[in-house]
C-alpha cells in the first residue's frame, strides 16, 4: 500500500482517500511575474511524478495547480514595463507552460487563476468576519486574527509565540498582532484600475493566502486528500490556508500535506542577491525565443530531460544541490540509459507489477514516492538489456521510465542532440560539428572503406572522435553515432 510522509503528522501514513479510488490533490502554483526558476522546476517535476504514480497505481486523480495572477509583484512589473496586468500575466503563463512542456510536466486537471475566484474569496472572508476571525483595520484592509484560531501553528510545529511574520505577511500599524495577515487589501490610488475589485470592504484585491483556500474548495471540496507545495510555503502560506479554511468551514483542510525539499545552488539558497539565481530556460539551454519557445525547446530534448532526470533521481523530500558538475553527471547517467535503448531496440511491453523488476520499482514508489529507488531499477534493467540483448527487457526499461516521465524520446535523436556544455567546449576548441556535417563525414568514411582506403577511414573516425562524436559500426554496414 502507498505510504506518504505527511508534513502535518510528521510520519508516513497509508493513503486513504475520502472517495475510494479517487485522489483530489491541490498544489500551489506560480505567481506569474517572472520566468520560472530551478526551485519551481523541482516542485513541478516532483508533483508531476506524484500524480503519474497515483494514476499508474489505478487511482483517478483530480489535480489542481493554481496560478496567482494578481499580486504586488505583478502590479509592480506592470507599472515598471508600462503594460496591463493581463499582458504581464499572459506572457509569463505562456513562458511557464513552455518550460513545463520541455520538462515533460503534464498539465493538471484544472489550472485556475486567482482572478477567476474573487467572489469565492469574498465569501470566505465574510464567513471569517461573522465568526470573529477577521477584522477591518483603519487603513481599509481586512485582516485575519491569528490568535483567534486555536490550531494555528500545527503544520509548522511551533507555538504562536515562537512564530514570526513571514516574508509576504506585511506588518502594519492596523494589525492587532504582527502575525495577523491580510485577507483583503484596500486599493491604492496609484495602482492600476484593473487591479481593483468591488467588495463590501470597498475597492481592493485579495491577499495572497486567501486565493488558495478559495480555489481548492471551489474545485475539489473539503477535505482535500493531498495538499502540496514547495518547502518555503509551509509557513506562512499553508499555515494561513489552514487557519482560513478550517476557521470558515470547520473540519479539516487536507488529510495529507506534502512538501518537496529545497533546491540549493552551490550549497547556498538560491537568491538573486547571491548571484546564484537560475532560471529553467537558461539552465537547460540558452534562453529560447519567446515567440517560439516550444519549438526552440523541442529542437534539443537532451538538456531538458537531463534536468528532469537530475530532479527525479533524488527523493522529492531531500535537499538537492545544483552545480553544473552535478547536472553533467546526471546527463552522463541518463545517456547510459538511452544507450541501452539504442543498443537493444525496445519492443512494446505491458508492465506486470508482479514481475521482479516491476515489483522492485513499485515497492520503491509506494515508499513515499521514492523515485531514487525506482531510478536504480532502471539502471538494473539497462545492464540486463545490454547483457541479454533482449528487446523485451529494453521495452520494460522504456515502459518503467515512462512512469517517471523519462526515456520516451527516440534514442538516436536523444543521443545525437548536443548539450550546451558540450557545445561550449567544442566551440572553444573549434571542433563543433552540426548533424549534417557529421552525416557527411560518416558517408565519406563509408565510401573510403568501400574503396579499401582504410587510412582515410581511420582519419575521418579520429576527426569525428576529436569533435566528441562516437561511432558504432553495426552489422549490415550501418554506422550509428552519438555525441559523447
N, C-alpha and C positions, 0 to 999 in steps of 0.2 A: 504494500500500500504506500502511496506517495506521502512522504513526510516533508513538512515545510517548517523552516525556522520562523517562528512568529516573533517579530520585534516587540510585540506588546507583552507576551508572557516570557520571552527570552528562553524559550525551549522549542524543540522540534515537536510538531504535532501532526497527526494524521489529518489529511484534508477531508473535511466534512462540509458539504455544501447545503445551503438552505433547500434548494431544489435538487433532488438526486440526479446526477449526471450532467448538471448544468453549472458552470463556473461563471460568476459575474465578477469581473475584475476591472478595477479602476486604477489608472496610473497617471500621476501628474505629469503633464507635458511641458512644452516650451512656452516661454514668453517671447514673442516674435518681434524683437527689435534689433537683432544681430544674427550673424551666421552661427550655426551650431558648432560647439567645441567638443573636445575629446571626452569630457565628463558626460555630455549629452549622448555621445556615441556609446559609452558604456551602459548608460541607462536604457537607451533604445534597444541595443542588441541583447542585453540581459533579459529584459521583459519580453522581447521577441522570442527568445529561446524558451522562456516560461510558457508563453501561450502556445508555441509549437508543440512542446512536450505534453501539455494538457490535452491538446487535440489528438496527438498520437496515442495518448492513453485512453482515448474514447470519450472524452468529455466534449459536450457542446460548450463553446466559450463565447461569451459576450464581453468583448474587450473594449473599454472606453479609455481613450487618452486625449485629454483636453488640450486646447490652445488658448493661452491667455493673450487676448488681442486688445486689452485696454489696461494700461499700467503707466506709472510715472515715466519709466524709461522709454516707453513707446511714444508718449507725448513729447518727451524731450527730443527724441530722434526726429520726430515730425517737424517740430519747431526749428531745430538746427538745420534741417535739409530743405525746409520750405515745401514739404509735401503733406498731403492729407493723411490722416491716420490709416485709412484703409489702403492707401498706396504703400505705406511703410509695411503694414502687416501682410498684405498680399505678396509683396516682393519676398519677404523673409519666409513666408509659408511655402512659396514655390521652391525657394532655396533649400528649406528643411526637407521637403519631400524628395528633392533630387539627392540629397545626402542620404536619406533613408533608403531610397531605391538602390543607390550604389552599395550600401552596406547589407543589402538583402533583407531589410526590415519590412515585414508585411504590414499592410495598412490595418489599423484597428477596426473593429466593427463600427464604432462611432467615433468621430473626432469633433466634438462640439467646440464652438467658440464662445468665450465668456459673454460677448455682446449679445448672443442669442438667448441668454438666460437671465437677463437683468430682472425680469419680473419674478422669477423663482427666487432670486436673491432677496428681493424686497419682501417677499412673503416670509422667508426665514427670519429676516430682521424684525418684522412685525411680531412674529411669534416670540422672539427673544425679548423684545421690549415688553410684551404682555407678561412675561414670566420674571421680569425684573433683572434680566441678564444683559440688557442693552440700555444705554442711556445717551441722551443728547448732550453734547458739550457746548460751551459758549461759542466756540469757533464754527459751529454748524455741523461738525462731524457727529456720527453715531458710533459709539464705542462699545466693545464687549467688556462686561465687568467680570474679569477673570476670577476674582476671589468669590464670586457667587456660584461658581461651578465646582462642586465638591471633588470631582475626579481629575481636575486639571493637574497635569504632570505625570499621569500614569504611563504614557508612552515613553517619554524621555527618562522616567525613573527618578525624577528629582522633586523635591518639595517646592512649593511656591516660593518660599523664601530663598531657595538656592538658585532659582531660575533668574535669568536676566532677559530683557527685551532683545529679540533677535534683530538682525541687520535690517529687515524690512518692516519692523514694527516701530513706527515713528513715535517718539516720546514728545508729547506736547503738554502745555500748561492746562489744557482742557481735560486731561485724563485724571481719573481718581487714583490710579495706580500705574506705575511705569510699565507693568506687564499688560495692561489693557491694550487692546488692538482695535484698529479701525474696521468697522463694518461698512460704513458709507462715508465717503469723503465729499465734503462740501465743495462746490465748484469755485474756481478762482477766475477772476475777470480776465486774466491774461491767457487762460487756457483755451484751446480750440473749441468751437461750439460743438463739434461732433464728439467731443469727449464728455458731454453733459447729458444727463437723463432727468426727466421729471420724476419726482418722488414725493411722498408725504413729508419728507425732510428738506424739501427744496431741491434746486438743481444740484446735481452731483454725479458721482460714479461709485461703483462698488469698490470695497477694499479687496486686496488680493486673496485673502484666505476664504472669504465667503463664496468665491466663484466655484471652488471645487466641491464645497458642501452642496451647492445648488445643482451643479451638473451631475454629480454622482447619483444623487437621489432621483433626479428627474429621469435619468436614463436607465438606472439599474434597480432603484428601490432600496429598501433597507431591510436587514443589514447586507452590506457587500460581503462576498465570500473572500475576496482578496483586495487589499488596497496597497499599492506600491509606489515607489519613487526613489529618487536619489538620496544619498546619505545626509545631505545638508537640509533635507526637508523634514526630518523627524521633529526637530524643534527649530522655529516655532510653528511652521506651516501645518504639519499634520497634527500637532498637539492642539492647534487652534481649530482645525477642522472637527476634531472630536468634540471639543467644547461647544462649537456652534451647532452641529448636527444633533448630538445627544442632548444638548440643552434645549433645543427647539422641539425635538420629536420624542425624546426618551429612547430607551433601548440602547442598541449598540450600533456604531457606525460600520465597523468592519470586524469580521471574525479573525482574519489573519492580516497582519501588517508585514510587508516585505520591503527591505531596503538594500539596494546594491551597495557594494563597498566603494570607497573613493578611488579615483584615478589620479595618481600623483605624476608629476613631471620632474625627472631627475631628483626624485625623493622629496620634492617640495610640493606643497599645494599649488595647483595651477592658478596663476594670478597675472593679470596684465601688469601690475606694479612690479612683479618679479621678472618680467620679461620672458616668462616661460609659457605664455598663453598659446594654445594650439587649436586652430580650427580643424574640423574634419577634412574639409576640402584642401587645405594647404598641407595636411599631413599625408594624405594618400595620393596627391597629385598636385601639380600647380593649380592655382585657382581656376576652375573651369569658367568658360564664357557664360555669364548669366543668361544670355539669350538662348543658349542651347546646352544647358548643364547636363542633361540626361545623356545626350549623345557624346559629350566630352567624357563623361564617366564610363560609358559603355565601350568607348574606344580602347580602354585599358582596364579590364576587370581584375587584373592581378593585385594591384595595390589595395583596392577596396576590400577584396576578400581577405587580403593579408591583415588589414586592421580588424575585420570581423573575427578572424581566427585568433588574433592576438588577444581579443577580449574573451572569446569563448573558451580558450584553453585554460583559463583561470576560473576558479569558483566565483560566482557572482558576488558573494559577500566578502571576498578577500580584498585586501589593499593591493592595488595593481600599480606598478610603476612604469611609466612610459619613458623610454630613451630611444634614440634612433637605433642603437645596437639591439635593443630588445625587439624592436619592430622587424629588423632584418633577420634576427633569429627566428621569429615567427614565420617570416616568409620562407626561410630555408626549410623549416619543418613542414609547412603547407606544400611546398614544392615536392617534398618526398611523397606525400600522399597522392598528389596529382601524377607524379612519375609512375607510381604503381598502376594508376588507371591507364596511363599511356602505354605501359609495358604489356598490360593484360586488358584489352578492351572489355569493359563490363557488359554482362548480359542483364536484362531486366529480371529482378527477383522480387518476390514478396517477402516481407520481413516476418519471420517466425519467431515470436518473442520467447519461445521455449527452447530455441536452439542456443548452444553455449555462448557464442559471441553476443548474440542479441540479448540473452538473459543478463550477461555481464553489463552491457550497455544500459539496459532497463534498470538494473539494480542501482547503478551509479546515478541515473537521472531521478529515480524515486527517492534517493537520499538527498533531499533538498536541492534538486536540480544540479547535481554535481557534474557539470559539463566537463570539468578537467578529467574526471574518471572516464567519462564517455569518450573523450578525445583519445585517451590512452588505448581504448578498444579499437579505435580507427587505425592506430599505428600497428597494433597486433594483426589486424586484418590486412594491412598493406604488406607487412612482412610475409604473411601466409600466402597472399596472392602472388608475390614475387617468387616464392619458393615453389608453389604448386602450379603456377601458370593457369589457375582455374578462373574462367570468366564468371562463374557463379560467386566465387569469393570476392572478386573485384566488383561484381554487381552489388554484393552485400555492403562492401565498403562505401560505394556511392549512395546506396539507399539509406544507410545509417547516417552518413554525412549529411544527407538531405534533411534529416530530422533536426539537425542543428543549423540548417541553412548554409551548408558547406558542400563543396565538391560537385556542383551542378553545372559548371562551365565545361565546354569541350576541352579535354586535357591538352590537346595540341594548341588550341587558341590560348589557353591559360599559359602554358609553358613558353609560348612564343611572344607573349606580351612583355615589353620592357618594364622595368621598375625605375622610379626616379633616381634612386640611389645608384643603380647600375648605370643609368644614362649619364648621371653627373660624372661618375668615374671614367666612363668611356669618352665623354666629351673632353675631359681634362687630358686624356691620353690620345685623343684624336682617333679613336678606334670605333666610334659608334656607327652601326650599320642599320639601315632600315630593312624591313622584312623583304622588300622587293630585291634589294641588293644581296641579301642572304640567299634567296632562292636562285638568283642568277649565278652566284658563286658555286652553289651546290650543283646546278646544272652544268657549269663549266667543269667541275670536278668529275661529274659522271661521264662527260664526253672525254676527258683526259684518261679516265680508267678504261673506257671502251677502246681508245687508241693505244692502250698499254703504256701511256706516259705516266708512270706511277710517281715519278719525281714531281711532276706538276700537280698531280692529285694530292700528294702529301703537302706540297707548298700551300695549296688552297685550304686544306684542312687546318694547317698551322695558322694561316691568316684568320680563319674563322675562330679558331680557338683563342687567338690573341684578342679578338673582339668580344669574347665571352660567349661564343656560340659553340655548343656541344653537339656533335653529330653521332647518330647511331645508324649503322648500316644493317638493314633487315633483309630477310630472305625475299627473293623476287626483285632485287635491285632497288628496293625502296630505301631512301635515306630520310630519317626523321631528325629534326633539330629542335633544340630548346635553348633558351637564354639561361646561362648558368646563374 
